[in-house]
Amino acid sequence: MKQIDKYVLRQLIGPFVFFFVIFAGIIWLNQALRIVDVVIKNGQSGAVFVELSLYLLPKVSETVIPIAAFAGAIYLTNRLYAESELVVIMGVGRSPAQATLPYLVFGGLCFILMTLLTQFITPASLTAFQNRQHELSKEYLSQFIVQGEFSTVISGVTIFFGETSPEGNLSDILINDRRDPNVIVTHTSTSGQIIASEQNPKLVLFNGNIQQYRPETRTLSTVQFDSLSYDLTQFAHKVQQRHLMVRELSSKNLLWPDDGSEAAALPFVSRVIEAHGRLVKSLLAIVVPLIGAIILISSGYNRSGFFFRISLGVLFMVGINSVRGFVQGWVTQDVALWPILYAPVLLSVVVAGLLIRSGMANWKPRAQRNWLTKRLGR
């Protein structure tokens, strides 16, 4: 690679990082807001929110890298035109095809990143995310053990804890049970201890009493106790069984799962689409920055700007994603059609080739040098 190509390649990194941060921040924020409901519902801390949000970053990055590469290529090419750097590059004999070489190399770097994400990092992060979510759904104790607040655990039951500690020590406990309309039961105690076993968690109350009030007869009975075991499993909500998703599988397990495994039980067509879809995403990452550059380079310098060309490029990217969804629908109906999953890649390569050929047809080295001489002589 020539020095001038290395220069363009270095210049690509800045716009790519900028657009990556912007787009990733928007998408990540949208996904993170959904996690807030999970965290609040299960009474978890901010650290759990951060943990779950970080698990989403690989998937977000996988979505954003092609977009950021395309936007960065368009931005840099437009800037090179505006600052006459691209004119100098073309004036020293670099053809449109040669001028796109650093963009192609950058696409190769994006391909490596996308391959690492789609094949390894994203499936692992999604598995960790789903496992953590499932664990949180079972941690129902944290939903109502809140210091200094009245918590409605289930309809008719209100619990209050004056103070709590990480070791499970509690003080100033009140449990008001109105589920039975014929009797209102209230447990109070000065202190307590959570025994958090997974199968049978209990709340042990010390130095308290049980008050039973019957509204019909207006009678109140009280029982004092030194210690009392209060069953907490009655507050456990039903937790759905954890099911493996296709997106969590490694590429090997998608196509060649072990016999009798949970992966083998997943629909074969879904596993085929996911396996080839990952490769399609990686391959598109090679062509995307190339198209972003050549769509401007092939038209030559334009004093009025490149708004129309840029709009066409954006529409093309939207169209490619539409084609991906369209061919996946076909494969869902007939898995034997899986090769058409690579149609978006083939279409992108053909379009890039046509744009390069169009730029080469308009490229005249002598005319470029004469125009450059006049421009620099002003």
Secondary structure as the mmCIF struct_conf table of DSSP 4:
data_model
#
loop_
_struct_conf.conf_type_id
_struct_conf.id
_struct_conf.beg_label_comp_id
_struct_conf.beg_label_asym_id
_struct_conf.beg_label_seq_id
_struct_conf.end_label_comp_id
_struct_conf.end_label_asym_id
_struct_conf.end_label_seq_id
HELX_RH_AL_P HELX_RH_AL_P1 GLN A 3 LYS A 41
TURN_TY1_P TURN_TY1_P1 ASN A 42 GLY A 43
HELX_RH_AL_P HELX_RH_AL_P2 GLY A 46 ALA A 82
TURN_TY1_P TURN_TY1_P2 GLU A 83 SER A 84
HELX_RH_AL_P HELX_RH_AL_P3 GLU A 85 GLY A 91
TURN_TY1_P TURN_TY1_P3 VAL A 92 GLY A 93
HELX_RH_AL_P HELX_RH_AL_P4 PRO A 96 ALA A 99
TURN_TY1_P TURN_TY1_P4 THR A 100 THR A 100
HELX_RH_AL_P HELX_RH_AL_P5 LEU A 101 LEU A 116
HELX_RH_PI_P HELX_RH_PI_P1 LEU A 117 ILE A 121
HELX_RH_AL_P HELX_RH_AL_P6 THR A 122 LYS A 138
TURN_TY1_P TURN_TY1_P5 TYR A 140 TYR A 140
HELX_RH_AL_P HELX_RH_AL_P7 LEU A 141 PHE A 144
STRN STRN1 GLN A 147 GLN A 147
TURN_TY1_P TURN_TY1_P6 GLY A 148 GLY A 148
STRN STRN2 PHE A 150 ILE A 154
TURN_TY1_P TURN_TY1_P7 SER A 155 GLY A 156
STRN STRN3 VAL A 157 THR A 164
TURN_TY1_P TURN_TY1_P8 PRO A 166 GLU A 167
BEND BEND1 GLY A 168 GLY A 168
STRN STRN4 ASN A 169 ASP A 177
BEND BEND2 ARG A 179 ASP A 180
TURN_TY1_P TURN_TY1_P9 PRO A 181 ASN A 182
STRN STRN5 ILE A 184 ILE A 195
BEND BEND3 GLU A 198 ASN A 200
STRN STRN6 LYS A 202 ARG A 214
TURN_TY1_P TURN_TY1_P10 PRO A 215 ARG A 218
STRN STRN7 THR A 219 ASP A 231
HELX_RH_3T_P HELX_RH_3T_P1 THR A 233 PHE A 235
HELX_LH_PP_P HELX_LH_PP_P1 ALA A 236 ARG A 242
HELX_RH_3T_P HELX_RH_3T_P2 VAL A 246 GLU A 248
BEND BEND4 LEU A 249 LEU A 249
HELX_RH_AL_P HELX_RH_AL_P8 SER A 251 LEU A 255
BEND BEND5 TRP A 256 TRP A 256
HELX_LH_PP_P HELX_LH_PP_P2 PRO A 257 ASP A 258
TURN_TY1_P TURN_TY1_P11 ASP A 259 GLY A 260
BEND BEND6 SER A 261 SER A 261
HELX_RH_AL_P HELX_RH_AL_P9 GLU A 262 ALA A 265
BEND BEND7 LEU A 266 LEU A 266
HELX_RH_AL_P HELX_RH_AL_P10 PHE A 268 ILE A 297
TURN_TY1_P TURN_TY1_P12 SER A 298 SER A 299
TURN_TY1_P TURN_TY1_P13 ARG A 303 SER A 304
BEND BEND8 PHE A 306 PHE A 306
HELX_RH_AL_P HELX_RH_AL_P11 PHE A 307 GLN A 333
HELX_RH_3T_P HELX_RH_3T_P3 VAL A 335 TYR A 342
HELX_RH_AL_P HELX_RH_AL_P12 ALA A 343 ASN A 362
HELX_RH_AL_P HELX_RH_AL_P13 PRO A 365 GLY A 377
#
